[in-house]
Amino acid sequence: MTKVRTLSLAVAALALFACKEGKSSEGEGTSKKAVDLTDPTTATEKAPDKYTVKLKTTKGDILIDVERAWAPLGADRFYNLVKSGFYDDTAFFRVIPGFMAQIGIHGDPKVAAAWRAARIQDDPVKGSNTRGMVSFATAGPNTRTTQFFINFGNNARLDGMGFAPFGKVRNMDIVDKLHGGYGEGAPNGKGPNQGRLNREGNKYLKADFPELDYIEKATIEG
């Protein structure tokens, strides 16, 4: 299979499978609201015009600078998910070298189920999915929920498919180290099956895909 066709399949799979199925210590960033993660209606704050998210991962820290003007609804959703603790202990379950690293299915199936129907409307695509840009995954118009991806390369072809970047990774060194050995997800590849991940959570991933990297903690840094 040619490289072009492999990328085309990866792009198609991104659209098809993306969305179907206390106190903080000093230096840990903004404290998180006491919210019920099974109730998406508790996470609806308007985000600041600009903010930075720190993803403390199993490979190191990733900083994402978010510009609300790029994609207001996406920036608001990301802000609330991070602030509520949604992304803590979630896996980069789909890492395709040269294409993108995808994350955002909660490790607790009850939480994952609660958010699958919590869709937000599309933002106009103002930026481009170039290296380091961060966008929400989608399964079609107005279907963004919790999954997002970081572009490894120039994926500008995604712009016309409605993937609206809302942030940019400050330094890609850690992203480039995320484990990508499992490749595309099942059934098109040997990586995790999103249906099973939704139903079984992190228990499934840790048993069958032990090399995956995780966000250990996500915080708003400013």
Backbone bond lengths (Angstrom), bond angles and torsions (degrees), N, CA, C in turn:
res aa  C-N    CA-C-N  psi(-1)  N-CA   C-N-CA  omega(-1)  CA-C   N-CA-C  phi
1 M - - - 1.461 - - 1.524 108.99 -
2 T 1.321 118.51 134.10 1.448 121.48 -177.50 1.505 110.74 -73.73
3 K 1.350 114.75 160.99 1.469 120.06 179.10 1.521 110.77 -60.76
4 V 1.348 117.13 -39.16 1.458 120.82 -178.90 1.513 110.67 -63.12
5 R 1.334 116.40 -43.55 1.456 118.70 -178.81 1.517 110.82 -68.52
6 T 1.327 117.10 -36.32 1.459 120.06 177.86 1.516 110.38 -60.58
7 L 1.344 116.62 -44.94 1.451 119.94 178.69 1.512 111.39 -64.75
8 S 1.322 117.34 -39.15 1.458 120.62 178.94 1.520 111.10 -61.09
9 L 1.330 116.59 -42.70 1.463 120.07 177.75 1.508 110.71 -63.78
10 A 1.318 116.32 -38.89 1.456 119.80 -179.69 1.514 110.75 -64.59
11 V 1.331 116.80 -42.43 1.457 120.88 178.70 1.519 110.72 -62.75
12 A 1.325 116.72 -44.63 1.457 120.63 179.46 1.518 111.15 -61.56
13 A 1.323 115.49 -41.38 1.464 118.99 -179.55 1.505 111.25 -67.05
14 L 1.322 117.80 -33.40 1.455 120.82 178.31 1.515 109.80 -60.36
15 A 1.331 116.79 -45.56 1.448 120.13 -179.30 1.517 111.56 -70.49
16 L 1.318 117.87 -36.25 1.454 121.43 -172.95 1.510 113.01 -77.25
17 F 1.351 117.17 -40.98 1.453 119.74 -170.64 1.512 115.00 -105.78
18 A 1.322 119.46 -0.84 1.456 120.41 -170.75 1.517 113.51 -60.63
19 C 1.334 117.34 -45.44 1.464 117.85 -168.14 1.518 114.67 -129.53
20 K 1.313 119.65 21.66 1.455 120.92 -178.94 1.521 111.75 -70.66
21 E 0.859 88.96 -101.59 1.483 96.21 -170.56 1.583 110.86 -47.22
22 G 27.586 173.88 -89.76 1.419 149.25 -22.78 1.507 117.82 113.68
23 K 1.227 125.13 -156.89 1.457 131.11 173.29 1.500 108.84 -93.00
24 S 1.334 113.32 152.42 1.452 117.42 170.49 1.508 108.44 -114.16
25 S 1.343 116.32 144.11 1.454 119.74 178.73 1.509 109.41 -75.23
26 E 1.341 116.70 159.40 1.451 120.81 -179.02 1.515 110.06 -57.39
27 G 1.346 115.14 132.03 1.459 119.73 179.14 1.513 113.59 88.80
28 E 1.337 117.38 -0.66 1.466 119.67 -178.59 1.517 112.09 -96.57
29 G 1.349 117.69 6.46 1.448 119.32 177.54 1.510 112.00 87.13
30 T 1.326 115.72 -169.90 1.456 121.54 -176.76 1.518 111.42 -63.98
31 S 1.325 116.58 136.23 1.459 120.60 178.41 1.516 109.82 -67.32
32 K 1.319 116.17 153.21 1.454 121.24 -176.38 1.513 111.30 -95.38
33 K 1.317 116.10 143.80 1.447 120.74 177.92 1.514 109.53 -66.47
34 A 1.345 113.66 150.32 1.460 118.32 172.85 1.522 106.64 -79.71
35 V 1.311 117.14 96.83 1.460 121.23 -177.31 1.519 109.67 -123.84
36 D 1.307 113.73 157.21 1.456 121.12 174.40 1.526 106.87 -89.98
37 L 1.322 117.10 110.43 1.460 120.20 -176.54 1.517 113.34 -65.93
38 T 1.322 117.30 -13.08 1.461 119.39 176.30 1.528 111.94 -89.48
39 D 1.340 117.06 5.06 1.464 121.59 -179.93 1.527 109.63 -126.43
40 P 1.330 118.07 92.72 1.463 121.07 -178.44 1.520 114.25 -59.57
41 T 1.332 118.57 -20.61 1.464 120.50 -178.17 1.527 112.40 -70.06
42 T 1.333 117.91 -10.77 1.463 120.55 178.33 1.525 111.81 -87.51
43 A 1.308 118.13 0.25 1.468 121.79 -175.02 1.520 109.88 -125.49
44 T 1.337 116.20 72.90 1.466 120.29 -173.23 1.529 113.07 -133.89
45 E 1.330 117.78 24.54 1.461 119.91 178.75 1.525 111.65 -67.80
46 K 1.330 115.25 151.55 1.460 120.54 170.46 1.519 107.92 -79.50
47 A 1.305 117.11 132.51 1.456 121.62 -178.47 1.527 111.17 -77.60
48 P 1.327 116.67 157.16 1.476 119.42 170.95 1.528 110.27 -62.06
49 D 1.329 115.61 161.70 1.467 119.63 179.68 1.525 111.29 -59.83
50 K 1.339 115.84 -36.22 1.458 121.54 177.09 1.522 108.27 -140.14
51 Y 1.307 117.10 139.40 1.463 120.77 174.74 1.522 109.07 -155.74
52 T 1.319 114.79 162.87 1.463 120.91 179.84 1.517 109.69 -121.30
53 V 1.308 116.06 135.31 1.463 122.58 176.58 1.520 109.52 -109.96
54 K 1.324 115.44 133.41 1.462 119.86 173.22 1.516 109.00 -105.59
55 L 1.316 116.29 121.45 1.452 122.73 173.35 1.523 107.65 -99.06
56 K 1.308 116.47 109.99 1.464 120.64 174.71 1.516 106.57 -85.64
57 T 1.323 117.18 107.75 1.459 120.98 -173.82 1.522 111.11 -111.72
58 T 1.313 115.03 172.45 1.461 120.98 178.27 1.530 112.33 -68.67
59 K 1.326 117.89 -9.86 1.454 121.59 176.40 1.533 112.46 -106.62
60 G 1.329 117.26 -12.24 1.458 121.38 -176.60 1.520 110.29 137.79
61 D 1.330 116.46 -176.61 1.466 121.65 -175.41 1.524 111.69 -87.44
62 I 1.338 114.49 137.37 1.461 122.55 174.69 1.521 107.41 -118.59
63 L 1.332 117.09 126.73 1.462 121.59 177.37 1.522 109.47 -104.76
64 I 1.329 115.59 129.61 1.462 121.81 178.46 1.524 108.28 -118.11
65 D 1.325 116.77 119.99 1.457 122.16 175.68 1.525 108.59 -92.17
66 V 1.325 115.69 121.07 1.471 121.51 -176.00 1.525 110.02 -106.17
67 E 1.320 115.50 134.95 1.463 122.90 175.33 1.523 107.71 -116.48
68 R 1.322 116.34 112.00 1.463 119.26 -176.91 1.530 111.97 -61.62
69 A 1.320 117.10 -30.95 1.467 120.77 -179.28 1.519 112.25 -63.51
70 W 1.333 117.56 -25.44 1.461 120.67 -179.48 1.528 111.36 -68.40
71 A 1.324 116.99 -40.68 1.474 122.18 -177.23 1.535 107.44 -161.48
72 P 1.328 118.22 85.38 1.465 121.77 -171.02 1.528 114.71 -56.98
73 L 1.302 117.56 -45.40 1.462 119.32 -177.67 1.525 111.18 -69.36
74 G 1.318 116.65 -39.02 1.458 119.97 176.56 1.514 111.73 -64.78
75 A 1.343 116.73 -42.37 1.462 120.95 179.35 1.529 110.94 -63.63
76 D 1.327 116.88 -39.72 1.465 120.35 177.97 1.531 110.85 -64.22
77 R 1.311 116.83 -45.58 1.470 120.26 -178.75 1.534 110.45 -63.53
78 F 1.323 117.52 -44.68 1.463 121.02 -179.97 1.524 110.52 -61.70
79 Y 1.315 116.92 -44.05 1.466 122.23 179.30 1.527 110.77 -56.83
80 N 1.305 116.80 -48.13 1.463 120.83 -177.88 1.522 112.53 -68.05
81 L 1.322 116.14 -39.21 1.461 118.92 178.73 1.524 111.56 -64.33
82 V 1.319 116.17 -43.91 1.466 119.67 178.68 1.521 110.21 -64.47
83 K 1.322 116.77 -48.62 1.461 121.40 -175.65 1.525 112.19 -62.32
84 S 1.319 116.61 -32.33 1.467 120.75 -178.95 1.526 113.31 -80.95
85 G 1.332 116.98 -11.47 1.461 120.18 -178.13 1.511 114.47 90.48
86 F 1.332 117.03 10.38 1.461 120.44 -176.18 1.524 112.36 -57.09
87 Y 1.329 117.93 -40.28 1.462 120.18 -172.71 1.528 114.59 -84.44
88 D 1.317 117.46 -4.31 1.465 119.33 178.37 1.526 110.28 -63.94
89 D 1.321 116.48 131.41 1.464 123.38 179.78 1.528 112.35 61.42
90 T 1.331 116.08 40.97 1.460 120.76 172.82 1.529 109.16 -111.71
91 A 1.320 115.74 150.57 1.466 121.75 -171.33 1.521 113.02 -99.83
92 F 1.331 115.60 144.70 1.460 121.54 165.01 1.522 105.94 -77.46
93 F 1.326 115.42 85.16 1.457 121.06 -168.86 1.526 113.88 -83.17
94 R 1.316 116.56 -11.57 1.473 120.19 -177.61 1.521 108.70 -140.48
95 V 1.313 115.60 95.73 1.462 121.47 -178.10 1.520 107.87 -119.76
96 I 1.320 115.59 113.52 1.456 121.61 -178.13 1.523 107.89 -117.20
97 P 1.329 117.70 103.99 1.462 120.78 -177.90 1.525 111.86 -52.42
98 G 1.328 115.26 135.95 1.448 121.15 -178.65 1.514 113.84 85.36
99 F 1.334 117.16 -13.27 1.463 121.07 -178.26 1.526 110.78 -115.88
100 M 1.333 118.08 -79.25 1.451 119.56 -177.99 1.523 111.89 -163.76
101 A 1.353 115.19 164.71 1.461 123.02 174.18 1.523 107.41 -117.61
102 Q 1.325 116.38 123.01 1.466 122.33 -172.70 1.520 110.56 -114.91
103 I 1.340 115.30 143.37 1.459 122.47 -176.23 1.530 108.48 -153.97
104 G 1.336 116.66 162.59 1.459 117.67 171.04 1.511 117.00 130.50
105 I 1.344 118.80 8.92 1.466 120.52 170.67 1.522 106.72 -95.78
106 H 1.303 116.97 120.14 1.459 120.75 -175.31 1.524 111.19 -64.25
107 G 1.329 115.68 145.22 1.458 120.86 -177.67 1.514 115.22 -72.47
108 D 1.333 117.33 -13.99 1.466 122.18 175.74 1.525 107.82 -99.61
109 P 1.330 118.99 115.56 1.471 120.46 -176.01 1.529 114.01 -56.47
110 K 1.335 118.34 -30.24 1.470 120.06 179.20 1.514 110.80 -66.93
111 V 1.312 116.35 -40.33 1.464 120.20 178.24 1.527 110.13 -69.54
112 A 1.316 116.46 -44.74 1.466 120.25 178.82 1.524 111.04 -57.14
113 A 1.335 116.63 -42.80 1.465 121.01 -178.86 1.528 111.20 -64.58
114 A 1.332 116.72 -37.85 1.461 120.66 -177.33 1.525 112.20 -64.94
115 W 1.338 116.63 -29.72 1.462 120.27 -175.47 1.524 114.05 -95.19
116 R 1.302 119.08 -9.65 1.467 119.36 -175.25 1.525 113.11 -63.77
117 A 1.325 117.12 -27.88 1.465 119.96 179.13 1.528 112.37 -99.97
118 A 1.333 117.86 2.09 1.469 121.85 -177.69 1.525 109.71 -86.56
119 R 1.301 116.10 67.59 1.449 121.90 -174.11 1.521 111.75 -84.66
120 I 1.326 114.92 150.04 1.460 120.27 173.44 1.522 109.42 -116.44
121 Q 1.323 114.96 156.30 1.457 120.47 179.65 1.526 110.37 -69.05
122 D 1.297 116.00 158.94 1.457 121.12 178.40 1.525 111.46 -69.95
123 D 1.320 115.26 148.92 1.457 122.75 167.63 1.521 108.03 -98.95
124 P 1.326 117.92 148.09 1.472 118.81 170.49 1.526 109.29 -60.64
125 V 1.308 116.66 142.67 1.468 120.79 180.00 1.524 108.22 -82.11
126 K 1.339 114.87 107.15 1.462 120.32 -178.34 1.525 112.27 -101.62
127 G 1.326 116.88 -28.76 1.453 121.63 178.71 1.513 110.19 -105.02
128 S 1.319 115.95 -169.16 1.459 120.65 -179.94 1.521 109.88 -129.31
129 N 1.328 116.19 148.89 1.458 122.30 -178.71 1.529 110.53 -81.94
130 T 1.310 114.58 65.66 1.456 121.34 176.65 1.527 109.11 -93.02
131 R 1.314 117.26 176.97 1.458 121.98 -176.49 1.528 111.60 -53.32
132 G 1.330 115.42 129.12 1.449 121.73 176.97 1.513 114.96 89.54
133 M 1.319 117.96 -13.03 1.465 119.89 -179.94 1.530 110.14 -75.62
134 V 1.334 114.90 148.92 1.463 122.09 -174.38 1.522 109.22 -119.98
135 S 1.327 116.88 128.06 1.467 122.70 -178.46 1.523 109.76 -136.76
136 F 1.320 115.80 156.07 1.458 119.54 171.61 1.524 109.98 -78.37
137 A 1.318 115.25 144.69 1.464 121.00 172.29 1.523 108.92 -74.08
138 T 1.305 115.83 157.98 1.460 120.65 -179.18 1.515 110.18 -148.21
139 A 1.318 116.13 152.90 1.458 121.43 175.48 1.525 110.86 -109.43
140 G 1.317 116.17 16.34 1.459 120.95 -176.49 1.521 108.79 139.78
141 P 1.329 117.94 -174.59 1.457 120.90 -177.56 1.528 112.77 -57.94
142 N 1.324 116.04 133.76 1.469 123.78 172.64 1.529 113.79 56.80
143 T 1.331 116.79 44.09 1.467 120.62 -177.68 1.526 113.18 -123.97
144 R 1.320 119.06 13.08 1.461 119.95 -179.35 1.529 110.79 -68.03
145 T 1.324 116.10 136.61 1.462 119.78 178.18 1.527 110.35 -129.29
146 T 1.343 117.94 -85.26 1.464 121.15 -174.21 1.527 114.04 -129.35
147 Q 1.311 117.97 -17.95 1.460 120.24 -176.55 1.531 111.35 -80.10
148 F 1.333 115.40 135.29 1.453 119.69 175.03 1.520 109.68 -134.12
149 F 1.315 116.06 166.53 1.456 119.85 179.97 1.519 110.16 -140.34
150 I 1.338 114.18 153.78 1.464 122.60 176.22 1.517 107.22 -111.06
151 N 1.310 116.41 126.57 1.463 121.10 -178.73 1.528 110.98 -76.65
152 F 1.340 116.47 127.20 1.458 121.25 174.47 1.528 111.89 -78.95
153 G 1.320 115.86 -36.82 1.458 120.42 -176.20 1.508 111.29 -129.70
154 N 1.322 116.62 -163.15 1.456 121.90 178.70 1.528 108.89 -84.05
155 N 1.328 115.30 100.67 1.464 121.41 -179.74 1.530 110.42 -109.56
156 A 1.325 116.24 43.66 1.454 121.19 -177.44 1.522 112.45 -57.94
157 R 1.322 116.77 -21.28 1.469 119.59 178.01 1.532 111.96 -62.23
158 L 1.339 117.06 -21.11 1.463 120.50 178.28 1.522 112.60 -74.39
159 D 1.327 117.09 -19.46 1.463 120.38 -177.07 1.525 111.24 -57.66
160 G 1.317 116.02 -44.27 1.452 120.34 -178.36 1.509 113.92 -72.41
161 M 1.345 117.06 -9.09 1.461 121.24 178.03 1.532 111.62 -94.92
162 G 1.337 116.52 2.22 1.464 120.03 174.00 1.514 115.84 96.45
163 F 1.326 118.00 9.11 1.465 120.54 179.13 1.529 108.78 -82.48
164 A 1.333 116.52 107.39 1.458 122.24 -172.54 1.523 111.10 -99.54
165 P 1.326 119.00 109.63 1.460 120.70 177.91 1.525 111.62 -62.25
166 F 1.337 115.69 140.00 1.465 120.98 177.42 1.524 112.02 -122.20
167 G 1.335 117.79 -8.26 1.453 120.42 -178.14 1.511 111.24 -157.42
168 K 1.325 114.08 173.24 1.462 120.11 -179.79 1.520 109.89 -140.82
169 V 1.327 115.89 134.34 1.461 121.22 176.10 1.523 108.87 -70.85
170 R 1.324 115.51 131.64 1.465 120.47 -175.80 1.535 111.95 -69.96
171 N 1.316 115.77 -38.78 1.464 121.00 -179.60 1.525 107.63 -145.18
172 M 1.317 117.12 126.32 1.464 121.21 -172.80 1.530 114.20 -88.54
173 D 1.313 118.57 3.62 1.467 120.69 -175.52 1.527 112.55 -54.91
174 I 1.326 117.43 -46.36 1.470 120.76 -178.32 1.521 110.65 -72.92
175 V 1.316 117.13 -40.31 1.475 120.32 178.73 1.518 110.12 -57.45
176 D 1.333 116.50 -41.81 1.462 120.75 -179.06 1.525 112.54 -64.53
177 K 1.333 117.68 -17.64 1.462 121.28 -179.01 1.534 113.35 -93.47
178 L 1.332 117.59 -6.03 1.466 119.88 -179.84 1.523 110.41 -60.51
179 H 1.319 115.87 141.85 1.469 119.92 -176.27 1.523 111.40 -66.35
180 G 1.338 115.19 120.99 1.461 120.53 179.62 1.511 113.43 -119.47
181 G 1.320 116.29 18.38 1.461 119.93 -175.04 1.510 115.68 -71.35
182 Y 1.326 117.74 -18.90 1.465 119.53 -179.58 1.520 112.11 -83.35
183 G 1.322 117.47 -21.24 1.459 120.62 176.28 1.521 114.02 70.31
184 E 1.319 114.95 -151.14 1.464 121.85 -177.49 1.522 111.13 -63.27
185 G 1.326 115.33 147.83 1.461 120.42 179.64 1.518 112.66 -74.55
186 A 1.336 114.25 158.74 1.461 120.38 175.71 1.527 109.04 -66.60
187 P 1.326 119.05 147.82 1.464 127.62 9.24 1.526 114.52 -90.45
188 N 1.337 118.31 -1.79 1.468 120.04 -178.03 1.523 113.38 -83.69
189 G 1.331 116.79 -12.98 1.449 121.24 -179.37 1.514 110.89 -150.27
190 K 1.324 115.71 -165.35 1.458 121.08 -175.24 1.529 113.11 -100.16
191 G 1.316 117.18 3.51 1.457 121.26 -179.60 1.517 112.74 -80.36
192 P 1.336 117.09 -176.58 1.465 121.46 -177.35 1.522 113.04 -58.87
193 N 1.320 114.93 144.00 1.456 123.12 174.97 1.534 107.83 -87.84
194 Q 1.325 116.53 122.48 1.461 118.98 -175.73 1.521 113.05 -65.16
195 G 1.308 117.05 -32.38 1.452 119.86 176.85 1.516 111.74 -61.32
196 R 1.325 116.10 -46.57 1.464 120.28 178.82 1.523 111.10 -66.68
197 L 1.337 116.81 -38.09 1.459 119.57 178.25 1.527 110.33 -61.60
198 N 1.309 117.23 -42.67 1.466 120.19 177.24 1.525 112.11 -62.51
199 R 1.320 116.03 -38.50 1.471 120.09 -176.58 1.524 112.88 -81.01
200 E 1.337 117.51 -35.46 1.461 121.31 -170.08 1.525 114.48 -113.57
201 G 1.325 117.28 -14.65 1.447 121.21 175.51 1.515 114.87 69.58
202 N 1.328 114.99 -156.34 1.458 120.64 -176.02 1.523 113.59 -64.09
203 K 1.309 117.53 -22.54 1.467 120.18 177.64 1.524 110.21 -57.80
204 Y 1.310 116.74 -42.10 1.464 122.55 177.71 1.521 111.04 -64.65
205 L 1.334 116.65 -47.14 1.459 119.80 -177.70 1.520 111.97 -63.95
206 K 1.304 116.98 -44.77 1.462 120.05 -175.02 1.527 112.10 -70.70
207 A 1.323 116.34 -24.87 1.464 119.63 177.44 1.528 111.55 -80.87
208 D 1.331 116.91 -42.08 1.465 120.73 -172.19 1.529 114.96 -102.52
209 F 1.332 117.54 -18.84 1.467 121.34 -176.64 1.531 109.69 -137.65
210 P 1.319 116.39 65.08 1.468 120.56 -171.40 1.527 114.89 -68.12
211 E 1.331 118.15 -14.18 1.466 119.98 -177.58 1.528 113.51 -88.46
212 L 1.323 118.09 -3.49 1.463 120.12 -179.60 1.522 111.29 -61.18
213 D 1.326 115.27 149.17 1.463 121.10 173.23 1.524 110.31 -95.11
214 Y 1.340 115.12 155.16 1.460 122.13 -175.06 1.519 111.63 -130.22
215 I 1.327 115.71 153.61 1.455 121.25 162.09 1.530 105.89 -81.07
216 E 1.311 116.81 117.76 1.467 119.96 177.50 1.519 110.45 -79.62
217 K 1.340 116.14 -39.09 1.459 121.75 179.88 1.514 109.15 -157.56
218 A 1.330 116.59 137.45 1.460 122.09 176.48 1.527 108.69 -118.71
219 T 1.332 116.75 134.62 1.460 121.10 -177.65 1.520 110.72 -138.23
220 I 1.331 114.96 153.10 1.450 121.78 171.03 1.526 106.92 -85.77
221 E 1.326 116.34 122.10 1.467 120.12 -174.97 1.522 113.88 -99.67
222 G 1.300 117.56 -13.56 1.452 118.68 -179.54 1.521 111.13 152.95
